[in-house]
Amino acid sequence: QVQLVEAGGGLMQAGGSLRLSCEAAGRTFKDNNRGWVRQPPGKEREFVAAIQWTGIVTYYSDSVKGRFTISRDNAKNTAYLQMDDLQPEDTAVYFCAADRMSMSLGLDAYSRDASTYDYWGQGTQVTVSS
């Protein structure tokens, strides 16, 4: 059974930092694009960031560009989201996700449709106070 397990959420004051991790179990994702999606209270899920299977190419939403950094460690089958300069509007449940397709080059599809991913974690709450 494939599982994506997020960790690292919590409560933070505006301007602070948090680091989310997403460890995969049940299969390797070293050849698969991975990403993060969030769902603010009362809103639909929205794309946050994606990272190519190579670990070289990344893609961010305009709202987090310059503040968040996505990375991966294929040896640990884990993806990360470093979130700096957090703002109250970053408050959301954060989900990690992975694509079933191997060695896909493009990342912009995930920004157009956040539900493109095939595998999902259970989500972790991030709350930012002003």
DSSP file with accessible surface (Angstrom, degrees, kcal/mol):
  #  RESIDUE AA STRUCTURE BP1 BP2  ACC     N-H-->O    O-->H-N    N-H-->O    O-->H-N    TCO  KAPPA ALPHA  PHI   PSI    X-CA   Y-CA   Z-CA
    1    1 A Q              0   0  197      0, 0.0     2,-0.4     0, 0.0    26,-0.1   0.000 360.0 360.0 360.0 129.4    0.0    0.0    0.0
    2    2 A V        +     0   0   48     24,-0.2     2,-0.4    22,-0.1    24,-0.2  -0.636 360.0 179.5 -83.5 132.4    1.4    3.4   -1.0
    3    3 A Q  E     -A   25   0A 102     22,-2.7    22,-2.6    -2,-0.4     2,-0.5  -0.997  21.2-163.7-135.1 139.7    1.4    6.0    1.6
    4    4 A L  E     -A   24   0A   7    116,-0.5   118,-0.7    -2,-0.4     2,-0.6  -0.993  17.1-166.9-116.4 122.7    2.6    9.6    1.7
    5    5 A V  E     -A   23   0A  69     18,-2.5    18,-2.2    -2,-0.5     2,-0.2  -0.937   3.0-157.2-120.5 115.3    3.0   10.9    5.3
    6    6 A E  E     +A   22   0A   9     -2,-0.6     2,-0.3    16,-0.2    16,-0.2  -0.571  15.4 171.5 -86.4 153.3    3.4   14.6    6.0
    7    7 A A  E     +A   21   0A  47     14,-2.0    14,-2.6    -2,-0.2   117,-0.1  -0.974  43.8  61.1-151.4 158.2    5.0   16.0    9.1
    8    8 A G        +     0   0   38     -2,-0.3    11,-0.3     1,-0.3   116,-0.0   0.377  61.5 133.4 108.3  -3.1    6.1   19.4   10.4
    9    9 A G        +     0   0   28     12,-0.1     2,-0.3     9,-0.1    -1,-0.3  -0.160  23.2 116.1 -70.7 173.1    2.9   21.5   10.5
   10   10 A G  E     -d  126   0B  30    115,-1.0   117,-2.7   114,-0.1     2,-0.4  -0.988  61.5 -44.7 160.6-164.1    1.9   23.6   13.4
   11   11 A L  E     +d  127   0B 127     -2,-0.3     2,-0.3   115,-0.2   117,-0.2  -0.857  52.9 168.7-104.0 133.6    1.3   27.1   14.7
   12   12 A M  E     -d  128   0B  53    115,-2.6   117,-2.4    -2,-0.4     2,-0.2  -0.993  32.1-117.5-144.7 147.8    3.6   30.0   13.8
   13   13 A Q  E >   -d  129   0B 144     -2,-0.3     3,-2.1   115,-0.2    73,-0.2  -0.506  51.4 -81.2 -79.8 155.3    3.6   33.7   14.1
   14   14 A A  T 3  S+     0   0   42    115,-2.4    73,-0.2     1,-0.3    -1,-0.1  -0.281 119.3  29.3 -56.3 137.1    3.8   35.8   11.0
   15   15 A G  T 3  S+     0   0   44     71,-3.3    70,-0.6     1,-0.3    -1,-0.3   0.242  98.7 114.4  93.4 -10.6    7.4   36.1    9.7
   16   16 A G    <   -     0   0   19     -3,-2.1    70,-2.5    70,-0.3     2,-0.3  -0.130  58.3-122.2 -84.8-175.9    8.4   32.8   11.1
   17   17 A S        -     0   0   54     67,-0.2     2,-0.3    68,-0.2    67,-0.2  -0.938  20.9-179.6-132.3 149.4    9.4   29.6    9.3
   18   18 A L  E     - B   0  83A  28     65,-2.2    65,-3.3    -2,-0.3     2,-0.5  -0.980  15.5-147.2-140.7 152.5    8.3   26.0    9.2
   19   19 A R  E     - B   0  82A 136     -2,-0.3     2,-0.3   -11,-0.3    63,-0.2  -0.981  12.6-161.1-124.5 119.7    9.6   22.9    7.3
   20   20 A L  E     - B   0  81A   0     61,-2.8    61,-2.3    -2,-0.5     2,-0.3  -0.738   5.3-164.0 -94.7 145.9    7.3   20.3    6.1
   21   21 A S  E     -AB   7  80A  36    -14,-2.6   -14,-2.0    -2,-0.3     2,-0.4  -0.928   8.2-163.3-126.0 155.9    8.4   16.8    5.1
   22   22 A a  E     -AB   6  79A   0     57,-2.3    57,-2.1    -2,-0.3     2,-0.5  -0.878   8.0-167.6-141.2 103.6    6.6   14.1    3.2
   23   23 A E  E     -AB   5  78A 122    -18,-2.2   -18,-2.5    -2,-0.4     2,-0.3  -0.793  11.1-147.0 -96.2 132.1    8.0   10.5    3.4
   24   24 A A  E     -A    4   0A   6     53,-2.3     2,-0.3    -2,-0.5   -20,-0.2  -0.750  16.3-178.4 -99.1 144.9    6.7    7.9    1.0
   25   25 A A  E     +A    3   0A  45    -22,-2.6   -22,-2.7    -2,-0.3     3,-0.0  -0.972  58.1  39.5-138.2 151.0    6.2    4.3    1.7
   26   26 A G  S    S+     0   0   62     -2,-0.3     2,-0.3   -24,-0.2   -24,-0.2   0.162 117.6  18.7  99.8 -22.3    5.1    1.3   -0.3
   27   27 A R  S    S-     0   0   76    -24,-0.2     2,-0.3   -26,-0.1   -24,-0.1  -0.950  82.9 -99.9-166.0 162.6    7.0    2.3   -3.5
   28   28 A T        -     0   0   70     -2,-0.3     3,-0.1     1,-0.1    -3,-0.1  -0.672  19.7-169.5 -89.9 145.1    9.8    4.5   -4.6
   29   29 A F    >   +     0   0    0     -2,-0.3     3,-1.8    45,-0.2    70,-0.1   0.012  49.1 120.6-117.4  25.8    9.1    7.9   -6.2
   30   30 A K  T 3  S+     0   0   96      1,-0.3    -1,-0.1    44,-0.1    44,-0.1   0.766  82.4  41.0 -65.2 -22.1   12.7    8.6   -7.4
   31   31 A D  T 3  S+     0   0   42     -3,-0.1    72,-3.7     2,-0.1     2,-0.4   0.208 103.9  87.4-106.9  15.1   11.4    8.9  -11.0
   32   32 A N  E <  S-E  102   0B   3     -3,-1.8    70,-0.1    70,-0.2     2,-0.1  -0.927  77.3-115.6-123.1 140.3    8.2   10.8  -10.3
   33   33 A N  E     -     0   0B   0     68,-0.5    66,-2.5    -2,-0.4     2,-0.3  -0.416  35.3-165.9 -66.3 145.9    7.4   14.4   -9.9
   34   34 A R  E     +EF  98  51B   1     17,-2.1    17,-3.0    64,-0.2     2,-0.3  -0.867  11.7 162.5-131.9 163.3    6.3   15.5   -6.5
   35   35 A G  E     -EF  97  50B   1     62,-2.3    62,-2.3    -2,-0.3     2,-0.4  -0.957  31.3-109.3-164.5-179.0    4.6   18.5   -5.1
   36   36 A W  E     -EF  96  49B   0     13,-2.8    12,-2.1    -2,-0.3    13,-1.7  -0.990  23.8-178.4-130.0 139.2    2.6   20.4   -2.4
   37   37 A V  E     -EF  95  47B   0     58,-2.8    58,-3.9    -2,-0.4     2,-0.3  -0.958   9.8-158.3-132.0 145.8   -0.9   21.6   -2.5
   38   38 A R  E     -EF  94  46B   8      8,-2.7     8,-3.3    -2,-0.3    56,-0.2  -0.923  10.9-153.9-128.9 156.8   -2.8   23.5    0.2
   39   39 A Q  E     -E   93   0B  72     54,-2.3    54,-2.0    -2,-0.3     6,-0.2  -0.909  15.3-153.4-130.1 102.7   -6.4   24.1    1.1
   40   40 A P    >   -     0   0   11      0, 0.0     3,-2.2     0, 0.0    52,-0.2  -0.334  44.8 -74.2 -67.1 159.6   -7.2   27.3    3.0
   41   41 A P  T 3  S+     0   0  100      0, 0.0     3,-0.1     0, 0.0    50,-0.0  -0.311 118.0   2.0 -59.0 128.3  -10.2   27.3    5.3
   42   42 A G  T 3  S+     0   0   93      1,-0.2     2,-0.2    -3,-0.1    -3,-0.0   0.549 115.8  97.9  75.1   8.4  -13.4   27.4    3.2
   43   43 A K  S <  S-     0   0  139     -3,-2.2    -1,-0.2     1,-0.1     2,-0.1  -0.756  75.6 -97.3-124.4 171.0  -11.6   27.4   -0.1
   44   44 A E        -     0   0  165     -2,-0.2    -6,-0.1     1,-0.1    -1,-0.1  -0.387  53.0 -81.6 -80.4 165.3  -10.6   24.8   -2.8
   45   45 A R        -     0   0  102     -6,-0.2     2,-0.4    -2,-0.1    -6,-0.2  -0.375  50.4-164.0 -64.2 144.0   -7.3   23.2   -3.0
   46   46 A E  E     -F   38   0B  67     -8,-3.3    -8,-2.7    68,-0.1     2,-0.1  -0.980  22.9-103.8-135.8 146.8   -4.6   25.3   -4.6
   47   47 A F  E     +F   37   0B  16     -2,-0.4   -10,-0.2    64,-0.3     3,-0.1  -0.375  36.4 169.1 -65.9 140.2   -1.2   24.5   -6.1
   48   48 A V  E     -     0   0B   0    -12,-2.1    13,-2.4     1,-0.4     2,-0.3   0.715  57.4 -25.5-114.8 -58.5    1.8   25.5   -4.0
   49   49 A A  E     -FG  36  60B   0    -13,-1.7   -13,-2.8    11,-0.2    -1,-0.4  -0.991  47.5-161.0-159.9 154.6    5.0   24.0   -5.5
   50   50 A A  E     -FG  35  59B   0      9,-2.4     9,-2.2    -2,-0.3     2,-0.4  -0.979   4.6-158.4-140.0 152.3    6.3   21.1   -7.6
   51   51 A I  E     -FG  34  58B   4    -17,-3.0   -17,-2.1    -2,-0.3     7,-0.2  -0.999  22.1-121.5-135.2 132.8    9.6   19.5   -8.2
   52   52 A Q    >   -     0   0   17      5,-3.0     3,-2.1    -2,-0.4   -20,-0.1  -0.308  30.8-108.4 -67.3 157.3   10.7   17.4  -11.1
   53   53 A W  T 3  S+     0   0   56     51,-0.5   -21,-0.2     1,-0.3    -1,-0.1   0.784 119.6  61.0 -59.5 -25.8   11.9   13.8  -10.6
   54   54 A T  T 3  S-     0   0   51    -23,-0.1    -1,-0.3     1,-0.1   -23,-0.0   0.710 103.8-132.0 -70.7 -20.8   15.5   15.1  -11.4
   55   55 A G  S <  S+     0   0   34     -3,-2.1    17,-0.1     2,-0.2    -2,-0.1   0.432  86.5  93.3  81.5  -1.1   15.4   17.4   -8.4
   56   56 A I  S    S+     0   0  140      1,-0.1     2,-0.4    15,-0.1    -3,-0.1   0.869  71.6  59.0 -93.8 -41.9   16.7   20.2  -10.7
   57   57 A V        +     0   0   62     48,-0.0    -5,-3.0     2,-0.0     2,-0.3  -0.763  61.9 177.0 -98.8 133.2   13.5   21.9  -11.9
   58   58 A T  E     -G   51   0B  56     -2,-0.4     2,-0.3    -7,-0.2    -7,-0.2  -0.890  11.9-161.9-129.7 162.1   11.0   23.5   -9.6
   59   59 A Y  E     -G   50   0B  95     -9,-2.2    -9,-2.4    -2,-0.3     2,-0.3  -0.993   9.1-171.6-148.6 135.4    7.8   25.5  -10.0
   60   60 A Y  E     -G   49   0B  37     -2,-0.3   -11,-0.2   -11,-0.2     2,-0.1  -0.931  27.4-111.1-129.4 154.0    6.0   27.7   -7.6
   61   61 A S    >>  -     0   0   20    -13,-2.4     4,-1.5    -2,-0.3     3,-1.2  -0.451  37.0-114.7 -73.0 155.5    2.7   29.6   -7.3
   62   62 A D  T 34 S+     0   0  138      1,-0.3    -1,-0.1     2,-0.2   -14,-0.0   0.832 112.8  63.1 -61.9 -29.9    3.1   33.3   -7.5
   63   63 A S  T 34 S+     0   0   62      1,-0.2    -1,-0.3     3,-0.0   -15,-0.1   0.722 115.5  27.9 -72.0 -20.7    1.8   33.6   -3.9
   64   64 A V  T X> S+     0   0    0     -3,-1.2     3,-2.5   -16,-0.2     4,-2.2   0.507  85.7 126.1-116.7  -7.5    4.7   31.7   -2.4
   65   65 A K  T 3< S+     0   0  122     -4,-1.5     4,-0.1     1,-0.3   -16,-0.0  -0.266  81.3  16.5 -57.9 130.9    7.5   32.4   -4.9
   66   66 A G  T 34 S+     0   0   82      2,-0.5    -1,-0.3     1,-0.1     3,-0.1   0.270 125.8  58.4  90.4 -12.6   10.6   33.7   -3.1
   67   67 A R  T <4 S+     0   0   42     -3,-2.5    17,-2.1     1,-0.2     2,-0.3   0.672  98.7  53.4-115.8 -34.0    9.4   32.5    0.3
   68   68 A F  E  <  -C   83   0A   3     -4,-2.2    -2,-0.5    15,-0.2     2,-0.4  -0.821  60.8-163.6-107.8 148.6    8.9   28.8   -0.1
   69   69 A T  E     -C   82   0A  73     13,-2.6    13,-3.1    -2,-0.3     2,-0.4  -0.987   4.2-157.7-133.7 123.7   11.5   26.2   -1.3
   70   70 A I  E     +C   81   0A   5     -2,-0.4     2,-0.3    11,-0.2    11,-0.2  -0.774  22.8 159.4 -97.6 142.3   10.6   22.7   -2.4
   71   71 A S  E     -C   80   0A  45      9,-1.7     9,-2.8    -2,-0.4     2,-0.3  -0.931  20.3-150.5-149.8 173.9   13.3   20.0   -2.4
   72   72 A R  E     -C   79   0A  30     -2,-0.3     2,-0.4     7,-0.3     7,-0.2  -0.994  12.6-154.9-150.9 153.4   13.6   16.2   -2.4
   73   73 A D  E > > -C   78   0A  54      5,-3.0     5,-2.0    -2,-0.3     3,-1.0  -0.905  10.8-172.3-128.4  98.3   15.9   13.5   -1.2
   74   74 A N  G > 5S+     0   0   57     -2,-0.4     3,-0.6     1,-0.3   -45,-0.2   0.797  83.7  62.7 -65.9 -28.1   15.4   10.4   -3.4
   75   75 A A  G 3 5S+     0   0   98      1,-0.2    -1,-0.3    -3,-0.1   -45,-0.0   0.825 113.4  36.0 -64.2 -29.7   17.6    8.3   -1.2
   76   76 A K  G < 5S-     0   0  126     -3,-1.0   -52,-0.3     2,-0.2    -1,-0.2   0.368 106.1-128.2-100.9   0.0   15.1    8.9    1.7
   77   77 A N  T < 5 +     0   0   26     -3,-0.6   -53,-2.3    -4,-0.5     2,-0.4   0.848  67.6 131.7  56.4  37.2   12.0    8.8   -0.7
   78   78 A T  E   < -BC  23  73A  10     -5,-2.0    -5,-3.0   -55,-0.2     2,-0.3  -0.936  45.4-159.6-129.5 141.4   11.1   12.2    0.9
   79   79 A A  E     -BC  22  72A   2    -57,-2.1   -57,-2.3    -2,-0.4     2,-0.3  -0.863  14.5-158.3-114.5 155.2   10.1   15.6   -0.3
   80   80 A Y  E     -BC  21  71A  27     -9,-2.8    -9,-1.7    -2,-0.3     2,-0.4  -0.917  14.7-159.1-132.2 157.1   10.3   18.8    1.7
   81   81 A L  E     -BC  20  70A   0    -61,-2.3   -61,-2.8    -2,-0.3     2,-0.6  -0.911  10.3-161.8-137.2 106.5    8.7   22.3    1.8
   82   82 A Q  E     -BC  19  69A  59    -13,-3.1   -13,-2.6    -2,-0.4     2,-0.6  -0.824  10.9-165.2 -86.0 121.6   10.7   25.0    3.5
   83   83 A M  E     +BC  18  68A   0    -65,-3.3   -65,-2.2    -2,-0.6     2,-0.3  -0.938  10.6 176.5-116.2 111.9    8.4   27.9    4.3
   84   84 A D        +     0   0   59    -17,-2.1   -67,-0.2    -2,-0.6   -68,-0.2  -0.773  60.9  20.2-111.2 160.1    9.9   31.2    5.3
   85   85 A D  S    S-     0   0   81    -70,-0.6    -1,-0.2    -2,-0.3   -68,-0.2   0.923  84.4-159.5  49.4  50.0    8.3   34.6    6.0
   86   86 A L        -     0   0    0    -70,-2.5   -71,-3.3    -3,-0.3   -70,-0.3  -0.289   7.6-161.9 -62.9 144.6    5.0   32.9    6.7
   87   87 A Q    >   -     0   0   54    -73,-0.2     3,-2.7   -72,-0.1     4,-0.3  -0.877  33.5-106.6-125.7 157.0    1.9   35.1    6.5
   88   88 A P  G >  S+     0   0   45      0, 0.0     3,-1.9     0, 0.0    40,-0.3   0.839 118.2  63.2 -53.2 -32.5   -1.6   34.6    7.8
   89   89 A E  G 3  S+     0   0  132      1,-0.3    -3,-0.0   -49,-0.0     0, 0.0   0.583  89.8  68.8 -72.2  -6.0   -2.8   33.9    4.3
   90   90 A D  G <  S+     0   0    0     -3,-2.7    -1,-0.3     2,-0.0     2,-0.2   0.509  70.3 121.9 -84.7  -5.9   -0.6   30.8    4.3
   91   91 A T    <   +     0   0   28     -3,-1.9     2,-0.3    -4,-0.3    36,-0.2  -0.411  40.9 108.3 -59.8 123.9   -2.9   29.2    6.8
   92   92 A A  E    S- H   0 126B   0     34,-2.1    34,-2.7   -52,-0.2     2,-0.6  -0.968  75.3 -82.8-176.8 169.2   -4.2   26.0    5.3
   93   93 A V  E     -EH  39 125B  42    -54,-2.0   -54,-2.3    -2,-0.3     2,-0.5  -0.872  48.1-146.5 -88.9 126.8   -4.0   22.2    5.3
   94   94 A Y  E     -EH  38 124B   0     30,-3.2    30,-2.0    -2,-0.6     2,-0.4  -0.858  14.3-168.1-103.2 128.7   -0.9   21.3    3.3
   95   95 A F  E     -E   37   0B  17    -58,-3.9   -58,-2.8    -2,-0.5     2,-0.3  -0.927  11.4-146.2-114.6 135.0   -1.0   18.1    1.3
   96   96 A a  E     -E   36   0B   2     -2,-0.4    25,-2.3   -60,-0.2     2,-0.3  -0.707  25.4-178.3 -92.8 155.9    2.0   16.4   -0.3
   97   97 A A  E     -EI  35 120B   0    -62,-2.3   -62,-2.3    -2,-0.3     2,-0.3  -0.963  16.2-155.9-150.4 161.7    1.4   14.6   -3.6
   98   98 A A  E     -EI  34 119B   0     21,-1.9    21,-2.4    -2,-0.3    20,-1.8  -0.992  19.5-122.8-145.2 149.9    3.1   12.6   -6.3
   99   99 A D  E     -     0   0B  15    -66,-2.5    18,-0.1    -2,-0.3     5,-0.1  -0.735   9.0-146.4 -92.7 140.7    2.5   11.8  -10.0
  100  100 A R  E    S+     0   0B 139     -2,-0.4     2,-0.1   -68,-0.1    -1,-0.1   0.836  75.4  92.9 -73.2 -29.7    2.1    8.2  -11.2
  101  101 A M  E >  S-     0   0B 119      1,-0.1   -68,-0.5   -68,-0.0     3,-0.5  -0.403  75.8-130.5 -71.0 135.2    3.9    9.0  -14.5
  102  102 A S  E 3  S-E   32   0B  69      1,-0.2   -70,-0.2   -70,-0.1    -1,-0.1  -0.625  76.0  -1.2 -88.3 142.4    7.6    8.4  -14.5
  103  103 A M  T 3  S+     0   0  100    -72,-3.7     2,-0.3    -2,-0.3    -1,-0.2   0.791  77.9 170.2  55.2  37.4   10.2   10.8  -15.8
  104  104 A S    <   -     0   0   27     -3,-0.5   -51,-0.5   -73,-0.3    -1,-0.2  -0.631  20.4-161.3 -77.7 136.5    7.7   13.5  -16.8
  105  105 A L        +     0   0  120     -2,-0.3     2,-0.1   -53,-0.1    -1,-0.1   0.831  60.5  80.8 -89.9 -37.5    9.5   16.8  -17.7
  106  106 A G        +     0   0   37      1,-0.1   -73,-0.1     2,-0.0    -2,-0.0  -0.463  40.7 173.1 -78.8 145.9    6.7   19.4  -17.4
  107  107 A L    >>  +     0   0    8     -2,-0.1     3,-1.1   -49,-0.1     4,-0.6   0.524  63.2  83.5-119.7 -15.4    5.5   20.9  -14.1
  108  108 A D  H >> S+     0   0   69      1,-0.3     4,-1.4     2,-0.2     3,-0.6   0.758  77.8  71.5 -68.5 -21.2    3.1   23.6  -15.2
  109  109 A A  H 3> S+     0   0   34      1,-0.2     4,-1.8     2,-0.2    -1,-0.3   0.862  93.4  56.2 -61.1 -33.6    0.2   21.1  -15.5
  110  110 A Y  H <4 S+     0   0    3     -3,-1.1    -1,-0.2     1,-0.2     6,-0.2   0.835 104.2  52.6 -69.1 -31.3    0.1   20.8  -11.7
  111  111 A S  H << S+     0   0   44     -4,-0.6   -64,-0.3    -3,-0.6     3,-0.3   0.819 109.7  48.9 -73.2 -28.9   -0.4   24.6  -11.4
  112  112 A R  H  < S+     0   0  174     -4,-1.4     2,-0.3     1,-0.3    -2,-0.2   0.833 130.5  16.3 -77.4 -32.3   -3.3   24.5  -13.8
  113  113 A D    ><  -     0   0   81     -4,-1.8     3,-1.9    -5,-0.2    -1,-0.3  -0.828  63.1-167.2-145.5 102.4   -5.0   21.6  -12.0
  114  114 A A  G >  S+     0   0   15     -2,-0.3     3,-0.7     1,-0.3   -68,-0.1   0.690  87.5  65.6 -65.5 -18.0   -3.9   20.8   -8.5
  115  115 A S  G 3  S+     0   0   78      1,-0.2    -1,-0.3   -70,-0.1    -5,-0.1   0.393  70.8  99.9 -85.9   7.2   -5.8   17.5   -8.7
  116  116 A T  G <   +     0   0   48     -3,-1.9    -1,-0.2    -6,-0.2    -2,-0.1   0.820  60.4  95.4 -60.8 -32.0   -3.4   16.2  -11.4
  117  117 A Y    <   -     0   0    6     -3,-0.7   -18,-0.2    -4,-0.2     3,-0.1  -0.207  62.6-154.5 -61.9 154.9   -1.4   14.2   -8.9
  118  118 A D  S    S+     0   0   69    -20,-1.8     2,-0.4     1,-0.2   -19,-0.2   0.709  75.0  50.4-102.3 -27.9   -2.2   10.5   -8.4
  119  119 A Y  E     -I   98   0B  41    -21,-2.4   -21,-1.9  -116,-0.0     2,-0.3  -0.946  66.3-173.8-118.5 140.9   -1.0   10.0   -4.8
  120  120 A W  E     -I   97   0B  75     -2,-0.4  -116,-0.5   -23,-0.2   -23,-0.2  -0.967  17.9-135.6-136.0 144.9   -1.9   12.1   -1.8
  121  121 A G        -     0   0    9    -25,-2.3  -116,-0.2    -2,-0.3     3,-0.1  -0.317  35.7-105.9 -83.3 179.5   -0.9   12.5    1.8
  122  122 A Q        -     0   0  116   -118,-0.7  -117,-0.1     1,-0.1   -27,-0.1   0.637  62.3-113.7 -84.9 -14.4   -3.4   13.0    4.6
  123  123 A G        -     0   0   14    -27,-0.1     2,-0.4     1,-0.0   -28,-0.2   0.115  18.8-129.6  98.1 149.0   -2.5   16.6    5.1
  124  124 A T  E     - H   0  94B  25    -30,-2.0   -30,-3.2  -117,-0.1     2,-0.3  -1.000  23.6-119.9-136.8 136.6   -0.9   18.6    7.9
  125  125 A Q  E     - H   0  93B  88     -2,-0.4  -115,-1.0   -32,-0.2     2,-0.5  -0.591  23.9-173.0 -81.7 132.0   -2.3   21.9    9.4
  126  126 A V  E     -dH  10  92B   0    -34,-2.7   -34,-2.1    -2,-0.3     2,-0.5  -0.994   5.1-176.2-121.4 123.3   -0.3   25.1    9.2
  127  127 A T  E     -d   11   0B  51   -117,-2.7  -115,-2.6    -2,-0.5     2,-0.5  -0.986   5.5-167.2-123.9 125.8   -1.7   28.1   11.1
  128  128 A V  E     -d   12   0B   6     -2,-0.5     2,-0.3   -40,-0.3  -115,-0.2  -0.958   7.8-156.4-116.4 122.0    0.0   31.5   10.9
  129  129 A S  E      d   13   0B  45   -117,-2.4  -115,-2.4    -2,-0.5    -2,-0.0  -0.694 360.0 360.0 -97.8 150.4   -1.1   34.1   13.4
  130  130 A S              0   0  137     -2,-0.3    -1,-0.1  -117,-0.2   -43,-0.0  -0.339 360.0 360.0 -88.4 360.0   -0.7   37.9   12.8
